[in-house]
């Protein structure tokens, strides 16, 4: 059996997190190491390790994650703008192998991203 990820432990109630949203499909928590004044993580309850392993059957779920990201960005008053990021694989900067959508805001974002 593979070890649970940090996000699975949070969703199973085994680790604390600052949770802003919880529905049948996903949760939203504050990132413990924020890279912007607002840094949220939208995490599906289904274990999809990374977006490159998503499949057609995940289409509705993946759309839901973006709509929840938009909802929490509005609730966090990021009306000036925000950035959505999905890191995929080692070169993409992924560190937790459970798909999550970063929502960053509250400062001016640069381009290109690092
Ligand atoms: P990534 O590098 O895209 O896989 O993103 C993983 C994110 O999870 C990082 O931004 C971490 O700061 C964040 N993270 C790690 N552990 C926790 C935790 N216990 N609670 C909240 N966020 C976490």
Backbone and ligand atoms as CSV (ligand in chain L), in Angstrom:
chain,resi,resn,atom,element,x,y,z
A,1,UNK,N,N,0.849,-1.200,0.000
A,1,UNK,CA,C,0.000,0.000,0.000
A,1,UNK,C,C,0.884,1.249,0.000
A,2,UNK,N,N,0.556,2.218,-0.852
A,2,UNK,CA,C,1.360,3.441,-0.881
A,2,UNK,C,C,0.970,4.341,0.286
A,3,UNK,N,N,1.935,5.148,0.738
A,3,UNK,CA,C,1.676,6.076,1.838
A,3,UNK,C,C,0.688,7.144,1.387
A,4,UNK,N,N,-0.108,7.603,2.350
A,4,UNK,CA,C,-1.032,8.709,2.065
A,4,UNK,C,C,-0.244,9.979,1.833
A,5,UNK,N,N,-0.722,10.809,0.928
A,5,UNK,CA,C,-0.123,12.138,0.766
A,5,UNK,C,C,-0.605,13.055,1.895
A,6,UNK,N,N,0.093,14.164,2.040
A,6,UNK,CA,C,-0.314,15.186,3.018
A,6,UNK,C,C,-1.762,15.584,2.774
A,7,UNK,N,N,-2.138,15.751,1.525
A,7,UNK,CA,C,-3.497,16.214,1.232
A,7,UNK,C,C,-4.531,15.153,1.606
A,8,UNK,N,N,-4.179,13.867,1.399
A,8,UNK,CA,C,-5.110,12.809,1.797
A,8,UNK,C,C,-5.282,12.800,3.309
A,9,UNK,N,N,-4.184,13.018,4.037
A,9,UNK,CA,C,-4.281,13.056,5.512
A,9,UNK,C,C,-5.166,14.215,5.961
A,10,UNK,N,N,-5.034,15.361,5.291
A,10,UNK,CA,C,-5.879,16.513,5.634
A,10,UNK,C,C,-7.346,16.172,5.361
A,11,UNK,N,N,-7.617,15.593,4.209
A,11,UNK,CA,C,-9.013,15.288,3.864
A,11,UNK,C,C,-9.590,14.189,4.748
A,12,UNK,N,N,-8.731,13.328,5.283
A,12,UNK,CA,C,-9.182,12.265,6.188
A,12,UNK,C,C,-9.245,12.738,7.646
A,13,UNK,N,N,-8.927,14.021,7.875
A,13,UNK,CA,C,-9.006,14.561,9.224
A,13,UNK,C,C,-7.840,14.177,10.115
A,14,UNK,N,N,-6.764,13.689,9.505
A,14,UNK,CA,C,-5.601,13.253,10.297
A,14,UNK,C,C,-4.570,14.368,10.457
A,15,UNK,N,N,-4.725,15.432,9.693
A,15,UNK,CA,C,-3.842,16.597,9.801
A,15,UNK,C,C,-4.686,17.852,9.716
A,16,UNK,N,N,-4.265,18.886,10.428
A,16,UNK,CA,C,-5.003,20.145,10.426
A,16,UNK,C,C,-4.694,20.956,9.177
A,17,UNK,N,N,-5.662,21.735,8.767
A,17,UNK,CA,C,-5.464,22.696,7.682
A,17,UNK,C,C,-6.518,23.785,7.846
A,18,UNK,N,N,-6.211,24.931,7.275
A,18,UNK,CA,C,-7.180,26.028,7.251
A,18,UNK,C,C,-8.045,25.806,6.013
A,19,UNK,N,N,-9.246,25.250,6.232
A,19,UNK,CA,C,-10.105,24.837,5.108
A,19,UNK,C,C,-11.183,25.875,4.847
A,20,UNK,N,N,-11.277,26.325,3.598
A,20,UNK,CA,C,-12.233,27.360,3.221
A,20,UNK,C,C,-13.474,26.795,2.547
A,21,UNK,N,N,-13.350,25.583,2.019
A,21,UNK,CA,C,-14.435,25.028,1.200
A,21,UNK,C,C,-14.331,23.513,1.283
A,22,UNK,N,N,-15.502,22.866,1.337
A,22,UNK,CA,C,-15.538,21.396,1.384
A,22,UNK,C,C,-16.845,20.964,0.734
A,23,UNK,N,N,-16.765,20.286,-0.401
A,23,UNK,CA,C,-17.982,19.748,-1.020
A,23,UNK,C,C,-17.751,18.283,-1.371
A,24,UNK,N,N,-18.666,17.688,-2.112
A,24,UNK,CA,C,-18.553,16.247,-2.387
A,24,UNK,C,C,-17.333,15.913,-3.226
A,25,UNK,N,N,-16.873,16.882,-3.999
A,25,UNK,CA,C,-15.808,16.610,-4.979
A,25,UNK,C,C,-14.437,17.130,-4.592
A,26,UNK,N,N,-14.391,18.189,-3.776
A,26,UNK,CA,C,-13.088,18.817,-3.519
A,26,UNK,C,C,-13.093,19.610,-2.225
A,27,UNK,N,N,-11.883,19.966,-1.786
A,27,UNK,CA,C,-11.725,20.896,-0.664
A,27,UNK,C,C,-10.821,22.034,-1.136
A,28,UNK,N,N,-10.856,23.134,-0.394
A,28,UNK,CA,C,-9.914,24.236,-0.611
A,28,UNK,C,C,-9.273,24.547,0.735
A,29,UNK,N,N,-7.930,24.561,0.735
A,29,UNK,CA,C,-7.183,24.912,1.949
A,29,UNK,C,C,-6.232,26.058,1.638
A,30,UNK,N,N,-5.779,26.732,2.712
A,30,UNK,CA,C,-4.715,27.721,2.542
A,30,UNK,C,C,-3.375,26.998,2.497
A,31,UNK,N,N,-2.523,27.413,1.550
A,31,UNK,CA,C,-1.186,26.834,1.452
A,31,UNK,C,C,-0.387,27.219,2.699
A,32,UNK,N,N,0.317,26.232,3.262
A,32,UNK,CA,C,1.068,26.445,4.495
A,32,UNK,C,C,2.326,27.290,4.254
A,33,UNK,N,N,2.740,27.385,3.011
A,33,UNK,CA,C,3.939,28.160,2.657
A,33,UNK,C,C,3.569,29.130,1.526
A,34,UNK,N,N,2.773,30.158,1.855
A,34,UNK,CA,C,2.175,30.989,0.800
A,34,UNK,C,C,3.196,31.757,-0.036
A,35,UNK,N,N,2.956,31.750,-1.337
A,35,UNK,CA,C,3.815,32.452,-2.290
A,35,UNK,C,C,3.204,33.781,-2.734
A,36,UNK,N,N,2.133,34.152,-2.117
A,36,UNK,CA,C,1.443,35.417,-2.394
A,36,UNK,C,C,0.566,35.697,-1.173
A,37,UNK,N,N,0.086,36.929,-1.013
A,37,UNK,CA,C,-0.759,37.224,0.145
A,37,UNK,C,C,-1.945,36.268,0.286
A,38,UNK,N,N,-2.523,35.879,-0.823
A,38,UNK,CA,C,-3.529,34.809,-0.821
A,38,UNK,C,C,-2.986,33.645,-1.638
A,39,UNK,N,N,-2.930,32.469,-1.037
A,39,UNK,CA,C,-2.441,31.270,-1.749
A,39,UNK,C,C,-3.289,30.093,-1.277
A,40,UNK,N,N,-4.175,29.650,-2.155
A,40,UNK,CA,C,-5.116,28.575,-1.849
A,40,UNK,C,C,-4.811,27.360,-2.715
A,41,UNK,N,N,-5.252,26.206,-2.242
A,41,UNK,CA,C,-5.101,24.965,-3.003
A,41,UNK,C,C,-6.469,24.313,-3.135
A,42,UNK,N,N,-6.896,24.084,-4.364
A,42,UNK,CA,C,-8.150,23.378,-4.638
A,42,UNK,C,C,-7.772,21.923,-4.922
A,43,UNK,N,N,-8.269,21.018,-4.086
A,43,UNK,CA,C,-7.807,19.624,-4.124
A,43,UNK,C,C,-8.992,18.685,-4.330
A,44,UNK,N,N,-8.971,17.892,-5.403
A,44,UNK,CA,C,-10.070,16.937,-5.591
A,44,UNK,C,C,-9.995,15.819,-4.567
A,45,UNK,N,N,-11.142,15.324,-4.130
A,45,UNK,CA,C,-11.137,14.197,-3.192
A,45,UNK,C,C,-10.676,12.917,-3.888
A,46,UNK,N,N,-10.967,12.814,-5.178
A,46,UNK,CA,C,-10.467,11.666,-5.947
A,46,UNK,C,C,-8.960,11.790,-6.101
A,47,UNK,N,N,-8.243,10.718,-5.869
A,47,UNK,CA,C,-6.791,10.762,-6.037
A,47,UNK,C,C,-6.422,10.620,-7.511
A,48,UNK,N,N,-6.175,11.785,-8.112
A,48,UNK,CA,C,-5.560,11.840,-9.438
A,48,UNK,C,C,-4.160,12.384,-9.137
A,49,UNK,N,N,-3.111,11.612,-9.386
A,49,UNK,CA,C,-1.789,12.072,-8.955
A,49,UNK,C,C,-1.367,13.406,-9.577
A,50,UNK,N,N,-1.683,13.586,-10.834
A,50,UNK,CA,C,-1.283,14.826,-11.532
A,50,UNK,C,C,-2.142,14.953,-12.784
A,51,UNK,N,N,-2.172,16.169,-13.345
A,51,UNK,CA,C,-3.098,16.389,-14.464
A,51,UNK,C,C,-2.767,15.482,-15.656
A,52,UNK,N,N,-1.497,15.121,-15.825
A,52,UNK,CA,C,-1.138,14.246,-16.952
A,52,UNK,C,C,-1.730,12.847,-16.787
A,53,UNK,N,N,-2.253,12.539,-15.610
A,53,UNK,CA,C,-2.905,11.243,-15.394
A,53,UNK,C,C,-4.426,11.376,-15.287
A,54,UNK,N,N,-4.920,12.568,-15.583
A,54,UNK,CA,C,-6.370,12.742,-15.654
A,54,UNK,C,C,-6.900,12.044,-16.890
A,55,UNK,N,N,-8.178,11.683,-16.864
A,55,UNK,CA,C,-8.763,10.999,-18.015
A,55,UNK,C,C,-10.093,11.643,-18.377
A,56,UNK,N,N,-10.642,11.160,-19.491
A,56,UNK,CA,C,-11.901,11.725,-19.964
A,56,UNK,C,C,-12.986,11.655,-18.895
A,57,UNK,N,N,-12.965,10.605,-18.094
A,57,UNK,CA,C,-14.012,10.462,-17.061
A,57,UNK,C,C,-13.891,11.542,-15.978
A,58,UNK,N,N,-12.756,12.237,-15.947
A,58,UNK,CA,C,-12.558,13.302,-14.950
A,58,UNK,C,C,-12.987,14.676,-15.468
A,59,UNK,N,N,-13.544,14.727,-16.658
A,59,UNK,CA,C,-13.837,16.021,-17.290
A,59,UNK,C,C,-14.700,16.920,-16.400
A,60,UNK,N,N,-15.772,16.383,-15.857
A,60,UNK,CA,C,-16.667,17.203,-15.024
A,60,UNK,C,C,-15.960,17.644,-13.752
A,61,UNK,N,N,-15.226,16.731,-13.137
A,61,UNK,CA,C,-14.488,17.056,-11.912
A,61,UNK,C,C,-13.459,18.155,-12.183
A,62,UNK,N,N,-12.731,18.040,-13.284
A,62,UNK,CA,C,-11.690,19.039,-13.572
A,62,UNK,C,C,-12.310,20.417,-13.812
A,63,UNK,N,N,-13.441,20.450,-14.466
A,63,UNK,CA,C,-14.144,21.722,-14.644
A,63,UNK,C,C,-14.622,22.276,-13.307
A,64,UNK,N,N,-15.086,21.402,-12.439
A,64,UNK,CA,C,-15.554,21.821,-11.112
A,64,UNK,C,C,-14.425,22.489,-10.329
A,65,UNK,N,N,-13.222,21.939,-10.427
A,65,UNK,CA,C,-12.089,22.519,-9.684
A,65,UNK,C,C,-11.867,23.975,-10.108
A,66,UNK,N,N,-11.974,24.250,-11.399
A,66,UNK,CA,C,-11.773,25.631,-11.875
A,66,UNK,C,C,-12.909,26.540,-11.418
A,67,UNK,N,N,-14.111,26.030,-11.406
A,67,UNK,CA,C,-15.236,26.864,-10.950
A,67,UNK,C,C,-15.144,27.142,-9.454
A,68,UNK,N,N,-14.677,26.162,-8.689
A,68,UNK,CA,C,-14.469,26.394,-7.252
A,68,UNK,C,C,-13.316,27.380,-7.054
A,69,UNK,N,N,-12.272,27.267,-7.872
A,69,UNK,CA,C,-11.157,28.227,-7.793
A,69,UNK,C,C,-11.676,29.646,-8.014
A,70,UNK,N,N,-12.521,29.823,-8.990
A,70,UNK,CA,C,-13.112,31.136,-9.263
A,70,UNK,C,C,-13.959,31.607,-8.079
A,71,UNK,N,N,-14.714,30.713,-7.517
A,71,UNK,CA,C,-15.584,31.064,-6.374
A,71,UNK,C,C,-14.762,31.536,-5.173
A,72,UNK,N,N,-13.716,30.783,-4.833
A,72,UNK,CA,C,-12.943,31.175,-3.647
A,72,UNK,C,C,-12.115,32.430,-3.931
A,73,UNK,N,N,-11.697,32.628,-5.173
A,73,UNK,CA,C,-10.995,33.874,-5.519
A,73,UNK,C,C,-11.918,35.068,-5.293
A,74,UNK,N,N,-13.171,34.909,-5.643
A,74,UNK,CA,C,-14.132,35.992,-5.419
A,74,UNK,C,C,-14.338,36.212,-3.927
A,75,UNK,N,N,-14.480,35.125,-3.191
A,75,UNK,CA,C,-14.685,35.235,-1.736
A,75,UNK,C,C,-13.483,35.872,-1.044
A,76,UNK,N,N,-12.296,35.653,-1.614
A,76,UNK,CA,C,-11.077,36.247,-1.043
A,76,UNK,C,C,-10.833,37.655,-1.582
A,77,UNK,N,N,-11.801,38.152,-2.364
A,77,UNK,CA,C,-11.775,39.525,-2.879
A,77,UNK,C,C,-10.560,39.786,-3.767
A,78,UNK,N,N,-10.294,38.839,-4.669
A,78,UNK,CA,C,-9.187,38.999,-5.612
A,78,UNK,C,C,-9.700,39.602,-6.921
A,79,UNK,N,N,-10.488,40.674,-6.778
A,79,UNK,CA,C,-11.135,41.271,-7.953
A,79,UNK,C,C,-10.122,41.864,-8.930
A,80,UNK,N,N,-8.932,42.235,-8.444
A,80,UNK,CA,C,-7.913,42.820,-9.322
A,80,UNK,C,C,-7.280,41.772,-10.225
A,81,UNK,N,N,-7.432,40.524,-9.845
A,81,UNK,CA,C,-6.867,39.446,-10.646
A,81,UNK,C,C,-6.227,38.396,-9.762
A,82,UNK,N,N,-5.998,37.253,-10.347
A,82,UNK,CA,C,-5.366,36.147,-9.617
A,82,UNK,C,C,-4.765,35.206,-10.646
A,83,UNK,N,N,-3.967,34.272,-10.154
A,83,UNK,CA,C,-3.345,33.294,-11.056
A,83,UNK,C,C,-3.697,31.891,-10.595
A,84,UNK,N,N,-3.985,31.032,-11.567
A,84,UNK,CA,C,-4.241,29.615,-11.319
A,84,UNK,C,C,-3.061,28.841,-11.889
A,85,UNK,N,N,-2.504,27.928,-11.079
A,85,UNK,CA,C,-1.305,27.173,-11.469
A,85,UNK,C,C,-1.531,25.702,-11.150
A,86,UNK,N,N,-1.125,24.847,-12.073
A,86,UNK,CA,C,-1.077,23.407,-11.805
A,86,UNK,C,C,0.324,22.933,-12.160
A,87,UNK,N,N,1.100,22.541,-11.162
A,87,UNK,CA,C,2.442,22.018,-11.392
A,87,UNK,C,C,2.334,20.534,-11.709
A,88,UNK,N,N,3.060,20.097,-12.742
A,88,UNK,CA,C,2.967,18.695,-13.186
A,88,UNK,C,C,4.348,18.081,-13.336
A,89,UNK,N,N,4.648,17.095,-12.482
A,89,UNK,CA,C,5.903,16.359,-12.614
A,89,UNK,C,C,7.101,17.141,-12.102
A,90,UNK,N,N,8.258,16.484,-12.049
A,90,UNK,CA,C,9.451,17.099,-11.460
A,90,UNK,C,C,9.847,18.421,-12.117
A,91,UNK,N,N,9.864,18.468,-13.423
A,91,UNK,CA,C,10.271,19.709,-14.095
A,91,UNK,C,C,9.209,20.795,-13.965
A,92,UNK,N,N,7.988,20.383,-13.656
A,92,UNK,CA,C,6.907,21.361,-13.464
A,92,UNK,C,C,6.835,21.898,-12.054
A,93,UNK,N,N,7.687,21.361,-11.159
A,93,UNK,CA,C,7.715,21.874,-9.789
A,93,UNK,C,C,6.727,21.205,-8.854
A,94,UNK,N,N,6.185,20.066,-9.270
A,94,UNK,CA,C,5.224,19.349,-8.405
A,94,UNK,C,C,5.958,18.725,-7.213
A,95,UNK,N,N,5.383,18.911,-6.016
A,95,UNK,CA,C,5.989,18.288,-4.830
A,95,UNK,C,C,5.039,17.346,-4.095
A,96,UNK,N,N,3.750,17.462,-4.332
A,96,UNK,CA,C,2.776,16.552,-3.692
A,96,UNK,C,C,2.031,15.815,-4.816
A,97,UNK,N,N,2.152,14.477,-4.852
A,97,UNK,CA,C,1.559,13.722,-5.963
A,97,UNK,C,C,0.062,13.459,-5.780
A,98,UNK,N,N,-0.672,14.530,-5.594
A,98,UNK,CA,C,-2.145,14.486,-5.565
A,98,UNK,C,C,-2.566,15.804,-6.206
A,99,UNK,N,N,-3.224,15.710,-7.340
A,99,UNK,CA,C,-3.570,16.902,-8.116
A,99,UNK,C,C,-4.116,18.028,-7.243
A,100,UNK,N,N,-3.662,19.232,-7.522
A,100,UNK,CA,C,-4.176,20.409,-6.805
A,100,UNK,C,C,-3.996,21.624,-7.693
A,101,UNK,N,N,-4.930,22.544,-7.553
A,101,UNK,CA,C,-4.920,23.783,-8.327
A,101,UNK,C,C,-4.546,24.908,-7.369
A,102,UNK,N,N,-3.421,25.565,-7.653
A,102,UNK,CA,C,-3.030,26.718,-6.843
A,102,UNK,C,C,-3.834,27.937,-7.298
A,103,UNK,N,N,-4.296,28.729,-6.335
A,103,UNK,CA,C,-4.929,30.024,-6.625
A,103,UNK,C,C,-4.123,31.069,-5.861
A,104,UNK,N,N,-3.467,31.950,-6.604
A,104,UNK,CA,C,-2.574,32.945,-6.000
A,104,UNK,C,C,-3.059,34.342,-6.342
A,105,UNK,N,N,-3.016,35.217,-5.334
A,105,UNK,CA,C,-3.436,36.589,-5.600
A,105,UNK,C,C,-3.032,37.513,-4.472
A,106,UNK,N,N,-3.371,38.788,-4.666
A,106,UNK,CA,C,-3.046,39.786,-3.657
A,106,UNK,C,C,-1.744,40.508,-3.925
A,107,UNK,N,N,-1.097,40.188,-5.033
A,107,UNK,CA,C,0.085,40.937,-5.474
A,107,UNK,C,C,0.145,40.857,-6.998
A,108,UNK,N,N,0.975,41.717,-7.597
A,108,UNK,CA,C,1.152,41.669,-9.053
A,108,UNK,C,C,1.971,40.440,-9.427
A,109,UNK,N,N,1.464,39.649,-10.337
A,109,UNK,CA,C,2.191,38.464,-10.805
A,109,UNK,C,C,3.153,38.849,-11.923
A,110,UNK,N,N,4.258,38.155,-12.001
A,110,UNK,CA,C,5.214,38.368,-13.087
A,110,UNK,C,C,5.025,37.335,-14.191
A,111,UNK,N,N,5.620,37.635,-15.323
A,111,UNK,CA,C,5.617,36.677,-16.439
A,111,UNK,C,C,6.934,36.781,-17.178
A,112,UNK,N,N,7.643,35.721,-17.523
A,112,UNK,CA,C,7.224,34.328,-17.328
A,112,UNK,C,C,7.359,33.899,-15.873
A,113,UNK,N,N,6.580,32.881,-15.470
A,113,UNK,CA,C,6.704,32.350,-14.121
A,113,UNK,C,C,8.039,31.647,-13.955
A,114,UNK,N,N,8.522,31.526,-12.737
A,114,UNK,CA,C,9.814,30.882,-12.498
A,114,UNK,C,C,9.732,29.380,-12.620
L,1,LIG,P1,P,3.173,21.564,-5.591
L,1,LIG,O1,O,4.600,21.969,-5.379
L,1,LIG,O2,O,2.543,22.150,-6.795
L,1,LIG,O3,O,3.022,20.045,-5.535
L,1,LIG,O4,O,2.352,22.193,-4.398
L,1,LIG,C1,C,2.281,21.603,-3.133
L,1,LIG,C2,C,1.904,22.699,-2.190
L,1,LIG,O5,O,1.446,22.132,-0.986
L,1,LIG,C3,C,3.063,23.638,-1.812
L,1,LIG,O6,O,2.745,24.975,-2.201
L,1,LIG,C4,C,3.169,23.478,-0.307
L,1,LIG,O7,O,3.491,24.690,0.345
L,1,LIG,C5,C,1.778,22.998,0.051
L,1,LIG,N1,N,1.696,22.242,1.281
L,1,LIG,C6,C,2.515,21.258,1.717
L,1,LIG,N2,N,2.101,20.784,2.901
L,1,LIG,C7,C,0.994,21.480,3.236
L,1,LIG,C8,C,0.110,21.458,4.350
L,1,LIG,N3,N,0.288,20.614,5.365
L,1,LIG,N4,N,-0.931,22.334,4.362
L,1,LIG,C9,C,-1.110,23.200,3.334
L,1,LIG,N5,N,-0.314,23.257,2.251
L,1,LIG,C10,C,0.737,22.412,2.201
